[in-house]
C-alpha cells in the first residue's frame, strides 16, 4: 500500500463509519419510538409473544445505542472486508482511532 492511498483510504473508512452510525442510530431510534406507541396495544390484546419480542429487542437496541460507535465500526469492518486496502488498514484499528483523525 502506497503512502498516497493512506489518507484516501482512511477518509473512506471514516466516511462509511459515520454513515453507518447515523443509519443504525436512526433505525434503532425509530424502532424504539414505534415500540413505545405499540406496547399498550399489545398488552390490551394479550399478544404476549410479540410483546416479549419487543421487550428483548428494545433492550438490545438500547445497548446498541449506548455502544453505537463500536457497533458501527463492526458493521464497517464487515462492509469493507472485501477491499484489500481497507482490510489492511482496519486490521489493527479500533473505533477510538477514527476519532483522532
HUURCOR-V991653 format. One line per field, one symbol per residue. ss: DSSP state (2 for helix, 1 for strand, 0 for the rest). A space follows every 10 residues. Layout:
ss: ???
This chain:
ss: 0022222222 2222222222 2222222222 2222222222 2222200222 2222222222 2222220222 2222222220 0002222222 0000222220 0
